[in-house]
């Protein structure tokens, strides 16, 4: 899909491919669709996996924002791509995108020379509907979509870290586990999510150590992309 075709579709109705178009056209919207953005493309399959794209081999691809949004249908040889398309799979590994360009095709912070977008990962317990409503109130142009494991229930906490942080030498209570989530968990969950969390397993041996298993509400996971 070319940039012109993508811009035309964006003006036609409430949907573009898999994406719902919400709100009214903002100032500079059409200019934004014609603006160039260069992203790095490669593949990520997991730590030490030989299929991972190595530093120096990430491809810099310049396209207009209209083309990046419109994307292209997938086929038997390649997956669908584009910010308006939402293919789902059992695993999140595979094709990857970095929202900027780098020196020498390296995927690391020190090599990045220009960022063309900013991506925010939201998985704190807020809902997708609430996030969309908040963005509408702000009047910002953004791309938002659910990410892998969206709607998953349950968490696992490293037992030794919970006990160390809370100064315990016994199984933590539900309220102590909630205190850990409030004060020490890097994800900074919403209070309503924390209050609903309860422990169901104190000692679950895994390959990464002993974990505490929690029952939780569904955790809605999403990514918000701002153009810059």
Z-matrix of the N, CA and C atoms (Angstrom, degrees):
N
C 1 1.470
C 2 1.522 1 109.19
N 3 1.302 2 117.68 1 130.33
C 4 1.456 3 121.05 2 178.83
C 5 1.516 4 110.21 3 -82.76
N 6 1.337 5 116.04 4 168.03
C 7 1.458 6 120.35 5 -179.91
C 8 1.531 7 111.10 6 -62.00
N 9 1.339 8 117.15 7 -39.41
C 10 1.462 9 120.32 8 -179.32
C 11 1.524 10 110.39 9 -64.62
N 12 1.343 11 116.66 10 -44.57
C 13 1.465 12 120.24 11 179.44
C 14 1.518 13 111.22 12 -62.68
N 15 1.339 14 116.93 13 -40.72
C 16 1.457 15 120.18 14 179.70
C 17 1.519 16 110.55 15 -63.85
N 18 1.341 17 117.15 16 -42.94
C 19 1.456 18 120.40 17 179.38
C 20 1.517 19 111.26 18 -63.27
N 21 1.342 20 117.51 19 -38.87
C 22 1.459 21 120.60 20 178.31
C 23 1.522 22 111.34 21 -63.09
N 24 1.332 23 116.82 22 -43.44
C 25 1.463 24 120.20 23 -179.45
C 26 1.515 25 110.67 24 -66.36
N 27 1.325 26 116.76 25 -36.85
C 28 1.457 27 119.94 26 179.57
C 29 1.519 28 112.21 27 -61.66
N 30 1.334 29 117.82 28 -23.41
C 31 1.459 30 121.31 29 179.38
C 32 1.523 31 111.98 30 -88.71
N 33 1.317 32 118.48 31 -5.21
C 34 1.459 33 121.53 32 -169.00
C 35 1.525 34 110.78 33 -110.45
N 36 1.338 35 116.69 34 98.77
C 37 1.453 36 120.70 35 174.55
C 38 1.515 37 113.55 36 82.01
N 39 1.343 38 115.02 37 -164.99
C 40 1.451 39 121.56 38 -172.69
C 41 1.526 40 113.78 39 -100.39
N 42 1.307 41 118.11 40 -3.82
C 43 1.460 42 120.10 41 -178.27
C 44 1.521 43 111.22 42 -132.75
N 45 1.327 44 114.68 43 145.86
C 46 1.459 45 122.74 44 168.79
C 47 1.517 46 106.38 45 -127.62
N 48 1.327 47 116.77 46 112.21
C 49 1.457 48 120.97 47 -175.90
C 50 1.535 49 109.46 48 55.46
N 51 1.342 50 118.28 49 -118.61
C 52 1.467 51 120.61 50 179.43
C 53 1.526 52 112.89 51 -90.93
N 54 1.313 53 117.54 52 -3.43
C 55 1.466 54 121.12 53 -171.09
C 56 1.520 55 112.31 54 -96.20
N 57 1.340 56 114.28 55 137.03
C 58 1.463 57 120.20 56 172.45
C 59 1.515 58 108.42 57 -88.87
N 60 1.338 59 116.66 58 134.65
C 61 1.463 60 121.89 59 178.58
C 62 1.525 61 107.75 60 -95.65
N 63 1.318 62 116.95 61 117.84
C 64 1.462 63 122.66 62 -174.42
C 65 1.527 64 109.42 63 -116.69
N 66 1.321 65 116.22 64 138.91
C 67 1.462 66 120.27 65 175.40
C 68 1.514 67 113.18 66 92.44
N 69 1.314 68 114.59 67 -172.60
C 70 1.456 69 121.58 68 -178.50
C 71 1.518 70 110.46 69 -110.00
N 72 1.324 71 114.79 70 158.45
C 73 1.460 72 120.86 71 -179.57
C 74 1.524 73 110.53 72 -61.39
N 75 1.327 74 115.98 73 132.44
C 76 1.457 75 121.48 74 179.90
C 77 1.523 76 110.39 75 -96.32
N 78 1.319 77 116.18 76 165.29
C 79 1.461 78 121.01 77 175.45
C 80 1.530 79 109.24 78 -61.78
N 81 1.286 80 116.43 79 132.78
C 82 1.454 81 121.05 80 178.52
C 83 1.519 82 114.95 81 83.97
N 84 1.338 83 116.61 82 4.69
C 85 1.472 84 120.64 83 -177.33
C 86 1.528 85 111.75 84 -60.45
N 87 1.321 86 117.42 85 -48.94
C 88 1.466 87 120.23 86 -178.09
C 89 1.532 88 111.17 87 -67.00
N 90 1.318 89 116.39 88 -38.34
C 91 1.465 90 118.84 89 176.91
C 92 1.523 91 110.77 90 -63.04
N 93 1.329 92 116.18 91 -37.28
C 94 1.462 93 119.83 92 179.07
C 95 1.522 94 111.56 93 -62.48
N 96 1.327 95 117.87 94 -40.33
C 97 1.464 96 121.27 95 -179.18
C 98 1.524 97 111.62 96 -62.45
N 99 1.324 98 116.92 97 -30.48
C 100 1.469 99 120.91 98 -179.18
C 101 1.522 100 112.92 99 -90.97
N 102 1.339 101 117.13 100 -3.42
C 103 1.457 102 120.86 101 -178.01
C 104 1.528 103 109.92 102 -78.61
N 105 1.324 104 116.75 103 142.13
C 106 1.462 105 121.36 104 -179.93
C 107 1.528 106 111.22 105 -78.82
N 108 1.318 107 115.31 106 146.05
C 109 1.467 108 122.10 107 173.43
C 110 1.529 109 107.14 108 -141.68
N 111 1.326 110 116.73 109 129.90
C 112 1.456 111 121.92 110 179.37
C 113 1.519 112 109.74 111 -107.71
N 114 1.324 113 116.63 112 121.30
C 115 1.457 114 122.44 113 179.77
C 116 1.527 115 109.84 114 -118.98
N 117 1.332 116 115.60 115 156.88
C 118 1.459 117 121.79 116 174.06
C 119 1.522 118 109.89 117 -92.22
N 120 1.325 119 116.68 118 133.79
C 121 1.458 120 121.96 119 177.83
C 122 1.521 121 110.19 120 -117.94
N 123 1.325 122 115.26 121 139.79
C 124 1.456 123 121.37 122 178.09
C 125 1.516 124 109.77 123 -169.56
N 126 1.320 125 117.13 124 -159.25
C 127 1.463 126 121.61 125 -179.88
C 128 1.523 127 110.34 126 -134.54
N 129 1.342 128 115.13 127 142.60
C 130 1.463 129 122.07 128 176.45
C 131 1.521 130 108.08 129 -129.53
N 132 1.338 131 116.56 130 124.37
C 133 1.459 132 121.72 131 -175.42
C 134 1.523 133 113.03 132 -121.87
N 135 1.289 134 118.00 133 -1.98
C 136 1.459 135 119.96 134 -178.52
C 137 1.512 136 110.96 135 126.83
N 138 1.318 137 114.94 136 163.16
C 139 1.458 138 120.58 137 -176.47
C 140 1.525 139 111.63 138 -59.96
N 141 1.325 140 115.53 139 128.65
C 142 1.476 141 124.40 140 176.88
C 143 1.529 142 113.97 141 67.25
N 144 1.320 143 117.69 142 10.13
C 145 1.468 144 120.12 143 177.58
C 146 1.531 145 108.69 144 -74.21
N 147 1.322 146 117.29 145 131.37
C 148 1.468 147 121.10 146 -176.33
C 149 1.519 148 113.05 147 -68.01
N 150 1.324 149 117.02 148 -15.69
C 151 1.461 150 120.03 149 178.77
C 152 1.522 151 112.38 150 -78.58
N 153 1.335 152 117.85 151 -13.71
C 154 1.459 153 120.88 152 178.96
C 155 1.526 154 110.70 153 -59.22
N 156 1.330 155 116.18 154 137.69
C 157 1.469 156 119.87 155 174.45
C 158 1.519 157 109.18 156 -68.58
N 159 1.300 158 117.00 157 125.30
C 160 1.457 159 121.69 158 -176.75
C 161 1.531 160 110.89 159 -79.95
N 162 1.341 161 115.75 160 155.57
C 163 1.462 162 120.33 161 173.46
C 164 1.523 163 109.43 162 -56.56
N 165 1.312 164 115.11 163 134.57
C 166 1.453 165 121.09 164 -176.48
C 167 1.514 166 112.81 165 96.94
N 168 1.353 167 116.24 166 -10.14
C 169 1.465 168 119.75 167 -178.14
C 170 1.536 169 112.83 168 -118.30
N 171 1.350 170 117.20 169 5.18
C 172 1.469 171 119.11 170 174.54
C 173 1.527 172 108.45 171 -73.97
N 174 1.344 173 115.55 172 136.27
C 175 1.467 174 121.31 173 -175.40
C 176 1.522 175 110.74 174 -90.83
N 177 1.327 176 117.21 175 128.35
C 178 1.468 177 121.73 176 172.71
C 179 1.523 178 108.35 177 -85.94
N 180 1.342 179 116.30 178 120.38
C 181 1.464 180 121.13 179 -177.36
C 182 1.526 181 109.17 180 -120.47
N 183 1.338 182 118.37 181 114.78
C 184 1.466 183 121.32 182 177.15
C 185 1.534 184 110.75 183 -93.07
N 186 1.324 185 116.78 184 123.97
C 187 1.463 186 123.28 185 175.20
C 188 1.517 187 108.04 186 -142.39
N 189 1.325 188 116.48 187 165.59
C 190 1.455 189 118.64 188 172.34
C 191 1.521 190 108.95 189 -77.05
N 192 1.336 191 115.96 190 160.74
C 193 1.464 192 119.28 191 176.92
C 194 1.524 193 110.67 192 -61.39
N 195 1.335 194 117.29 193 -34.84
C 196 1.456 195 119.61 194 177.41
C 197 1.516 196 112.05 195 -59.74
N 198 1.338 197 116.81 196 -40.71
C 199 1.460 198 121.00 197 179.22
C 200 1.524 199 111.39 198 -71.23
N 201 1.334 200 117.69 199 -40.42
C 202 1.460 201 120.46 200 177.53
C 203 1.530 202 110.91 201 -61.57
N 204 1.318 203 116.33 202 -39.38
C 205 1.468 204 119.90 203 -179.46
C 206 1.526 205 110.47 204 -72.60
N 207 1.319 206 117.11 205 -45.39
C 208 1.458 207 121.00 206 -177.76
C 209 1.517 208 112.76 207 -66.21
N 210 1.319 209 116.76 208 -43.47
C 211 1.449 210 121.26 209 176.69
C 212 1.515 211 114.19 210 63.95
N 213 1.325 212 115.58 211 -147.78
C 214 1.462 213 121.24 212 -174.87
C 215 1.523 214 109.82 213 -156.62
N 216 1.328 215 116.03 214 147.12
C 217 1.466 216 120.25 215 176.06
C 218 1.526 217 110.62 216 -64.60
N 219 1.320 218 115.68 217 152.44
C 220 1.446 219 120.29 218 174.89
C 221 1.520 220 111.60 219 -86.87
N 222 1.310 221 116.06 220 166.37
C 223 1.470 222 121.64 221 174.00
C 224 1.525 223 108.50 222 -143.75
N 225 1.327 224 117.34 223 -170.61
C 226 1.463 225 120.33 224 -175.89
C 227 1.520 226 112.91 225 -67.03
N 228 1.325 227 116.79 226 -16.65
C 229 1.461 228 120.51 227 -177.82
C 230 1.520 229 114.21 228 -102.64
N 231 1.327 230 117.65 229 -18.31
C 232 1.465 231 120.11 230 -177.15
C 233 1.525 232 110.02 231 -151.85
N 234 1.338 233 116.96 232 147.57
C 235 1.464 234 120.12 233 -178.78
C 236 1.523 235 111.63 234 -77.13
N 237 1.336 236 115.57 235 160.30
C 238 1.465 237 120.11 236 172.34
C 239 1.520 238 108.78 237 -63.90
N 240 1.325 239 116.34 238 148.85
C 241 1.455 240 119.38 239 176.63
C 242 1.524 241 109.12 240 -142.66
N 243 1.336 242 116.22 241 164.63
C 244 1.461 243 122.02 242 -177.95
C 245 1.513 244 110.12 243 121.12
N 246 1.332 245 116.87 244 144.19
C 247 1.461 246 120.87 245 -175.80
C 248 1.521 247 113.43 246 -70.96
N 249 1.327 248 117.79 247 -10.49
C 250 1.463 249 120.04 248 176.45
C 251 1.527 250 111.39 249 -97.02
N 252 1.321 251 117.37 250 4.23
C 253 1.469 252 121.36 251 -179.48
C 254 1.523 253 109.08 252 -114.80
N 255 1.329 254 115.57 253 144.50
C 256 1.468 255 119.42 254 -172.00
C 257 1.525 256 111.34 255 -134.19
N 258 1.334 257 117.49 256 66.15
C 259 1.463 258 119.43 257 176.85
C 260 1.523 259 110.24 258 -67.53
N 261 1.326 260 116.79 259 143.29
C 262 1.462 261 121.49 260 -179.71
C 263 1.526 262 110.06 261 -118.29
N 264 1.323 263 115.81 262 147.29
C 265 1.464 264 121.46 263 179.80
C 266 1.523 265 109.18 264 -147.79
N 267 1.332 266 116.00 265 165.09
C 268 1.464 267 120.20 266 179.82
C 269 1.518 268 111.67 267 -69.63
N 270 1.330 269 116.92 268 -27.66
C 271 1.458 270 121.20 269 -177.75
C 272 1.535 271 109.17 270 -123.85
N 273 1.332 272 115.60 271 150.05
C 274 1.468 273 118.91 272 -178.20
C 275 1.523 274 112.99 273 -92.88
N 276 1.330 275 117.93 274 -3.59
C 277 1.453 276 120.79 275 -179.52
C 278 1.523 277 110.64 276 -70.54
N 279 1.353 278 114.94 277 158.90
C 280 1.455 279 120.02 278 177.56
C 281 1.515 280 111.90 279 127.98
N 282 1.328 281 115.98 280 -138.98
C 283 1.463 282 121.42 281 -177.48
C 284 1.526 283 110.63 282 -59.10
N 285 1.335 284 115.77 283 138.67
C 286 1.464 285 121.39 284 -177.66
C 287 1.516 286 110.16 285 -136.74
N 288 1.333 287 115.34 286 156.02
C 289 1.457 288 121.15 287 -179.01
C 290 1.522 289 109.12 288 -135.12
N 291 1.334 290 116.03 289 137.64
C 292 1.462 291 123.25 290 174.30
C 293 1.521 292 106.90 291 -111.79
N 294 1.331 293 117.02 292 130.82
C 295 1.466 294 121.26 293 -168.83
C 296 1.533 295 113.55 294 -82.15
N 297 1.325 296 116.33 295 45.90
C 298 1.450 297 120.45 296 177.87
C 299 1.516 298 110.29 297 -176.35
N 300 1.327 299 115.90 298 -176.12
C 301 1.465 300 121.62 299 179.95
C 302 1.526 301 109.19 300 -113.42
N 303 1.341 302 115.54 301 156.95
C 304 1.463 303 119.28 302 -176.57
C 305 1.524 304 110.63 303 -135.15
N 306 1.315 305 113.96 304 168.56
C 307 1.456 306 120.51 305 175.11
C 308 1.524 307 108.51 306 -83.27
N 309 1.325 308 116.42 307 124.95
C 310 1.453 309 121.13 308 174.71
C 311 1.512 310 115.33 309 69.93
N 312 1.332 311 118.24 310 19.56
C 313 1.452 312 120.25 311 176.88
C 314 1.514 313 114.47 312 66.09
N 315 1.340 314 116.58 313 29.92
C 316 1.467 315 120.99 314 -179.79
C 317 1.525 316 110.50 315 -96.38
N 318 1.339 317 116.02 316 137.22
C 319 1.460 318 121.10 317 178.03
C 320 1.529 319 109.39 318 -99.32
N 321 1.334 320 115.67 319 77.04
C 322 1.458 321 121.11 320 175.60
C 323 1.519 322 108.19 321 -155.35
N 324 1.328 323 115.44 322 152.78
C 325 1.460 324 121.08 323 -170.98
C 326 1.531 325 112.65 324 -56.86
N 327 1.327 326 117.48 325 -42.03
C 328 1.465 327 120.44 326 -175.62
C 329 1.523 328 112.32 327 -67.15
N 330 1.342 329 118.12 328 -20.57
C 331 1.462 330 121.19 329 -177.39
C 332 1.523 331 112.85 330 -91.86
N 333 1.344 332 118.13 331 -12.83
C 334 1.461 333 120.29 332 -176.51
C 335 1.524 334 110.20 333 -70.08
N 336 1.341 335 116.17 334 129.35
C 337 1.464 336 119.08 335 179.00
C 338 1.529 337 112.75 336 -105.72
N 339 1.328 338 118.26 337 -29.52
C 340 1.467 339 121.37 338 179.37
C 341 1.523 340 109.66 339 -145.54
N 342 1.327 341 116.72 340 131.99
C 343 1.458 342 121.30 341 172.03
C 344 1.525 343 108.39 342 -105.24
N 345 1.321 344 116.23 343 128.54
C 346 1.456 345 121.28 344 -178.45
C 347 1.529 346 112.21 345 -102.93
N 348 1.318 347 116.66 346 -6.16
C 349 1.466 348 120.87 347 178.53
C 350 1.517 349 108.33 348 -158.86
N 351 1.342 350 114.88 349 162.51
C 352 1.456 351 121.36 350 176.88
C 353 1.524 352 108.56 351 -125.15
N 354 1.325 353 117.52 352 126.43
C 355 1.454 354 121.60 353 -179.41
C 356 1.518 355 111.22 354 -107.53
N 357 1.328 356 116.87 355 130.27
C 358 1.460 357 122.48 356 178.15
C 359 1.524 358 108.65 357 -112.90
N 360 1.329 359 117.25 358 122.64
C 361 1.455 360 121.47 359 175.23
C 362 1.524 361 108.62 360 -89.51
N 363 1.326 362 116.75 361 123.01
C 364 1.459 363 122.45 362 -177.96
C 365 1.525 364 108.43 363 -114.65
N 366 1.331 365 116.74 364 112.96
C 367 1.468 366 120.94 365 175.34
C 368 1.526 367 109.45 366 -150.53
N 369 1.319 368 114.47 367 50.34
C 370 1.465 369 121.17 368 -174.32
C 371 1.521 370 113.25 369 -102.40
N 372 1.341 371 117.07 370 -2.41
C 373 1.455 372 119.94 371 -177.69
C 374 1.518 373 113.40 372 113.62
N 375 1.338 374 117.19 373 -13.53
C 376 1.468 375 119.51 374 174.58
C 377 1.525 376 109.01 375 -70.11
N 378 1.322 377 116.93 376 155.20
C 379 1.463 378 119.79 377 -177.35
C 380 1.528 379 110.85 378 -92.25
N 381 1.324 380 115.20 379 158.56
C 382 1.470 381 121.23 380 177.15
C 383 1.522 382 110.24 381 -60.64
N 384 1.342 383 116.45 382 -42.31
C 385 1.474 384 120.56 383 -179.28
C 386 1.515 385 111.07 384 -62.75
N 387 1.331 386 117.68 385 -41.84
C 388 1.469 387 120.68 386 179.35
C 389 1.525 388 110.82 387 -66.14
N 390 1.331 389 116.96 388 -38.21
C 391 1.460 390 119.77 389 179.74
C 392 1.524 391 111.07 390 -66.44
N 393 1.336 392 117.58 391 -41.94
C 394 1.458 393 120.96 392 177.81
C 395 1.530 394 110.25 393 -62.41
N 396 1.318 395 116.31 394 -43.00
C 397 1.469 396 119.92 395 179.47
C 398 1.523 397 111.21 396 -62.01
N 399 1.323 398 117.31 397 -41.82
C 400 1.459 399 121.16 398 179.32
C 401 1.532 400 110.90 399 -64.10
N 402 1.322 401 117.37 400 -42.68
C 403 1.463 402 120.67 401 179.62
C 404 1.524 403 111.52 402 -65.85
N 405 1.333 404 116.30 403 -36.10
C 406 1.462 405 119.98 404 176.28
C 407 1.522 406 110.74 405 -62.92
N 408 1.323 407 116.74 406 -42.91
C 409 1.469 408 120.38 407 179.58
C 410 1.526 409 111.11 408 -62.18
N 411 1.334 410 116.12 409 -37.53
C 412 1.463 411 120.13 410 -179.67
C 413 1.523 412 112.07 411 -72.82
N 414 1.345 413 117.27 412 -22.31
C 415 1.464 414 120.76 413 179.09
C 416 1.513 415 113.62 414 73.42
N 417 1.340 416 117.86 415 26.91
C 418 1.458 417 121.14 416 -178.86
C 419 1.525 418 110.65 417 -92.30
N 420 1.346 419 115.55 418 149.62
C 421 1.463 420 119.58 419 170.10
C 422 1.525 421 107.81 420 -88.42
N 423 1.315 422 116.07 421 118.40
C 424 1.458 423 120.84 422 178.81
C 425 1.521 424 109.43 423 -141.67
N 426 1.314 425 115.44 424 164.51
C 427 1.459 426 123.22 425 169.52
C 428 1.522 427 106.39 426 -110.98
N 429 1.320 428 117.82 427 129.48
C 430 1.457 429 120.77 428 -179.34
C 431 1.525 430 109.34 429 -133.94
N 432 1.340 431 115.63 430 137.06
C 433 1.461 432 119.52 431 179.93
C 434 1.523 433 109.43 432 -154.24
N 435 1.324 434 116.65 433 154.20
C 436 1.455 435 120.86 434 177.54
C 437 1.524 436 109.76 435 -75.80
N 438 1.334 437 116.08 436 150.89
C 439 1.456 438 121.27 437 -176.60
C 440 1.533 439 110.79 438 -116.59
N 441 1.333 440 115.42 439 179.17
C 442 1.462 441 121.66 440 -174.07
C 443 1.531 442 110.94 441 -56.61
N 444 1.326 443 117.06 442 140.78
C 445 1.472 444 125.32 443 -179.13
C 446 1.521 445 112.83 444 70.82
N 447 1.327 446 117.19 445 17.03
C 448 1.469 447 121.26 446 174.55
C 449 1.528 448 109.23 447 -56.68
N 450 1.334 449 117.10 448 130.33
C 451 1.456 450 121.25 449 179.02
C 452 1.518 451 114.88 450 85.18
N 453 1.317 452 117.28 451 4.59
C 454 1.463 453 120.49 452 -179.48
C 455 1.525 454 110.46 453 -71.75
N 456 1.308 455 116.02 454 143.13
C 457 1.463 456 122.29 455 176.20
C 458 1.526 457 110.03 456 -103.58
N 459 1.335 458 116.15 457 150.75
C 460 1.459 459 120.80 458 173.28
C 461 1.519 460 114.20 459 92.39
N 462 1.333 461 115.08 460 148.89
C 463 1.461 462 122.65 461 176.24
C 464 1.520 463 109.03 462 -136.70
N 465 1.320 464 115.83 463 157.96
C 466 1.456 465 121.87 464 171.01
C 467 1.516 466 108.67 465 -123.61
N 468 1.327 467 116.70 466 131.59
C 469 1.458 468 122.80 467 179.13
C 470 1.516 469 109.63 468 -114.99
N 471 1.323 470 117.20 469 142.76
C 472 1.459 471 120.93 470 176.17
C 473 1.527 472 108.69 471 -68.61
N 474 1.326 473 115.78 472 115.90
C 475 1.463 474 120.23 473 -173.65
C 476 1.531 475 111.95 474 -60.16
N 477 1.349 476 117.61 475 -43.92
C 478 1.467 477 118.78 476 -177.70
C 479 1.517 478 111.81 477 -63.22
N 480 1.335 479 117.85 478 -33.89
C 481 1.463 480 120.83 479 178.61
C 482 1.524 481 110.88 480 -70.71
N 483 1.343 482 116.91 481 -41.23
C 484 1.470 483 120.50 482 178.05
C 485 1.521 484 110.06 483 -60.44
N 486 1.332 485 117.57 484 -48.32
C 487 1.461 486 120.75 485 -178.27
C 488 1.526 487 111.61 486 -65.09
N 489 1.333 488 116.50 487 -40.55
C 490 1.475 489 119.95 488 -179.73
C 491 1.514 490 111.50 489 -65.99
N 492 1.320 491 116.22 490 -46.67
C 493 1.469 492 120.29 491 -178.18
C 494 1.525 493 112.04 492 -63.80
N 495 1.336 494 116.49 493 -37.48
C 496 1.454 495 120.72 494 -176.79
C 497 1.523 496 112.94 495 -92.07
N 498 1.330 497 117.28 496 -3.53
C 499 1.454 498 120.88 497 179.46
C 500 1.515 499 113.13 498 66.61
N 501 1.345 500 116.75 499 41.63
C 502 1.459 501 121.88 500 -176.27
C 503 1.524 502 111.24 501 -111.97
N 504 1.332 503 115.92 502 155.29
C 505 1.461 504 122.20 503 172.23
C 506 1.524 505 110.11 504 -128.37
N 507 1.325 506 116.23 505 23.87
C 508 1.466 507 123.25 506 -179.99
C 509 1.521 508 108.37 507 -143.19
N 510 1.331 509 115.92 508 177.24
C 511 1.459 510 120.24 509 176.58
C 512 1.530 511 110.20 510 -64.18
N 513 1.327 512 118.57 511 131.82
C 514 1.459 513 120.27 512 177.96
C 515 1.521 514 111.48 513 -74.56
N 516 1.322 515 116.15 514 147.60
C 517 1.460 516 121.57 515 174.60
C 518 1.528 517 109.29 516 -77.43
N 519 1.330 518 115.90 517 171.06
C 520 1.468 519 119.82 518 177.38
C 521 1.519 520 111.01 519 -59.51
N 522 1.330 521 116.36 520 -42.93
C 523 1.462 522 118.84 521 -178.81
C 524 1.522 523 111.26 522 -66.21
N 525 1.322 524 117.73 523 -34.79
C 526 1.466 525 120.39 524 177.83
C 527 1.526 526 111.02 525 -69.88
N 528 1.321 527 116.47 526 -36.96
C 529 1.464 528 119.50 527 175.05
C 530 1.526 529 110.03 528 -62.79
N 531 1.324 530 117.01 529 -42.29
C 532 1.471 531 120.21 530 177.93
C 533 1.524 532 111.35 531 -63.34
N 534 1.331 533 116.34 532 -37.39
C 535 1.460 534 120.47 533 176.88
C 536 1.523 535 110.37 534 -62.51
N 537 1.322 536 116.68 535 -39.66
C 538 1.468 537 120.63 536 176.74
C 539 1.526 538 110.11 537 -61.78
N 540 1.329 539 117.48 538 -45.26
C 541 1.464 540 120.36 539 -179.64
C 542 1.525 541 111.02 540 -61.53
N 543 1.329 542 116.88 541 -38.25
C 544 1.473 543 120.39 542 -179.22
C 545 1.528 544 111.69 543 -68.26
N 546 1.318 545 115.88 544 -44.85
C 547 1.464 546 119.19 545 -167.57
C 548 1.527 547 114.98 546 -97.67
N 549 1.332 548 117.13 547 -26.23
C 550 1.459 549 117.76 548 -169.47
C 551 1.528 550 115.53 549 -124.65
N 552 1.330 551 118.22 550 -21.80
C 553 1.458 552 118.60 551 -178.17
C 554 1.518 553 110.22 552 -70.13
N 555 1.331 554 116.56 553 133.65
C 556 1.467 555 121.15 554 -176.05
C 557 1.520 556 113.20 555 -66.62
N 558 1.341 557 118.03 556 -17.80
C 559 1.461 558 120.38 557 -174.69
C 560 1.522 559 114.10 558 -80.84
N 561 1.332 560 118.68 559 -17.65
C 562 1.465 561 121.89 560 176.63
C 563 1.531 562 111.37 561 53.36
N 564 1.311 563 115.31 562 65.78
C 565 1.458 564 121.14 563 -176.06
C 566 1.521 565 112.18 564 -70.14
N 567 1.351 566 115.62 565 155.72
C 568 1.453 567 122.01 566 173.63
C 569 1.531 568 109.41 567 -64.04
N 570 1.339 569 115.49 568 148.14
C 571 1.461 570 120.02 569 -176.51
C 572 1.528 571 112.16 570 -61.20
N 573 1.326 572 117.62 571 -38.38
C 574 1.462 573 120.26 572 -179.61
C 575 1.531 574 111.08 573 -62.84
N 576 1.340 575 116.53 574 -34.97
C 577 1.457 576 121.43 575 177.75
C 578 1.533 577 110.17 576 -68.73
N 579 1.326 578 116.79 577 -44.07
C 580 1.461 579 121.51 578 -179.64
C 581 1.519 580 110.79 579 -62.49
N 582 1.333 581 117.75 580 -44.83
C 583 1.462 582 121.70 581 -176.66
C 584 1.527 583 112.11 582 -61.83
N 585 1.321 584 116.91 583 -25.97
C 586 1.464 585 120.64 584 -178.10
C 587 1.520 586 112.94 585 -89.97
N 588 1.337 587 118.03 586 -4.93
C 589 1.464 588 121.66 587 -177.03
C 590 1.523 589 111.12 588 -79.79
N 591 1.329 590 116.96 589 135.90
C 592 1.466 591 122.89 590 175.91
C 593 1.524 592 108.97 591 -138.54
N 594 1.323 593 116.89 592 148.24
C 595 1.457 594 120.72 593 179.85
C 596 1.523 595 110.11 594 -85.66
N 597 1.327 596 116.94 595 139.12
C 598 1.459 597 121.13 596 177.70
C 599 1.520 598 111.91 597 -121.39
N 600 1.353 599 117.14 598 -11.71
C 601 1.457 600 121.01 599 179.24
C 602 1.525 601 108.81 600 -150.79
N 603 1.330 602 116.46 601 120.93
C 604 1.459 603 120.46 602 -175.73
C 605 1.525 604 113.24 603 -84.66
N 606 1.328 605 117.36 604 -30.74
C 607 1.461 606 120.01 605 -175.07
C 608 1.523 607 110.21 606 -137.90
N 609 1.315 608 115.78 607 93.21
C 610 1.455 609 121.38 608 177.03
C 611 1.529 610 108.30 609 -111.12
N 612 1.331 611 115.75 610 109.81
C 613 1.460 612 120.17 611 -178.24
C 614 1.525 613 110.29 612 -75.05
N 615 1.334 614 117.26 613 124.59
C 616 1.460 615 122.73 614 178.10
C 617 1.523 616 108.75 615 -128.05
N 618 1.319 617 116.16 616 173.93
C 619 1.465 618 120.61 617 178.22
C 620 1.523 619 111.70 618 -66.23
N 621 1.336 620 116.94 619 -16.96
C 622 1.464 621 121.67 620 -179.96
C 623 1.523 622 112.00 621 -102.86
N 624 1.326 623 117.25 622 9.38
C 625 1.455 624 120.16 623 -179.87
C 626 1.519 625 111.43 624 116.15
N 627 1.333 626 115.78 625 -176.58
C 628 1.462 627 121.46 626 -178.84
C 629 1.531 628 109.25 627 -81.63
N 630 1.326 629 115.78 628 130.85
C 631 1.466 630 121.13 629 -177.10
C 632 1.545 631 110.36 630 -118.09
N 633 1.322 632 115.12 631 152.10
C 634 1.464 633 122.87 632 168.84
C 635 1.522 634 106.93 633 -98.52
N 636 1.326 635 117.09 634 124.45
C 637 1.461 636 121.31 635 -179.40
C 638 1.521 637 111.08 636 -92.23
N 639 1.335 638 116.40 637 132.18
C 640 1.462 639 121.88 638 -179.91
C 641 1.521 640 110.97 639 -117.06
N 642 1.335 641 115.36 640 141.98
C 643 1.456 642 121.50 641 166.29
C 644 1.517 643 107.72 642 -90.45
N 645 1.328 644 117.57 643 133.27
C 646 1.466 645 121.93 644 -177.95
C 647 1.525 646 109.93 645 -140.84
N 648 1.335 647 117.16 646 165.36
C 649 1.472 648 119.20 647 168.46
C 650 1.517 649 110.01 648 -65.15
N 651 1.325 650 116.71 649 170.30
C 652 1.461 651 119.91 650 173.88
C 653 1.527 652 109.74 651 -58.31
N 654 1.323 653 115.50 652 136.77
C 655 1.455 654 120.76 653 177.44
C 656 1.518 655 108.65 654 -103.78
N 657 1.318 656 116.26 655 112.34
C 658 1.462 657 120.59 656 -179.59
C 659 1.527 658 108.84 657 -83.66
N 660 1.323 659 115.64 658 125.85
C 661 1.458 660 121.65 659 -175.94
C 662 1.525 661 109.89 660 -116.33
N 663 1.306 662 115.92 661 133.66
C 664 1.471 663 119.85 662 -175.65
C 665 1.519 664 110.30 663 -150.15
N 666 1.324 665 115.25 664 163.44
C 667 1.463 666 121.73 665 174.67
C 668 1.518 667 108.37 666 -126.86
N 669 1.338 668 115.25 667 134.73
C 670 1.467 669 122.32 668 177.58
C 671 1.520 670 107.89 669 -113.59
N 672 1.343 671 116.51 670 124.27
C 673 1.462 672 120.75 671 -179.36
C 674 1.513 673 110.19 672 -112.84
N 675 1.320 674 115.72 673 121.43
C 676 1.467 675 123.48 674 175.04
C 677 1.529 676 109.21 675 -100.23
N 678 1.309 677 117.91 676 134.44
C 679 1.454 678 120.64 677 171.21
C 680 1.519 679 108.34 678 -77.91
N 681 1.342 680 116.69 679 146.41
C 682 1.471 681 120.30 680 -179.05
C 683 1.520 682 109.45 681 -129.14
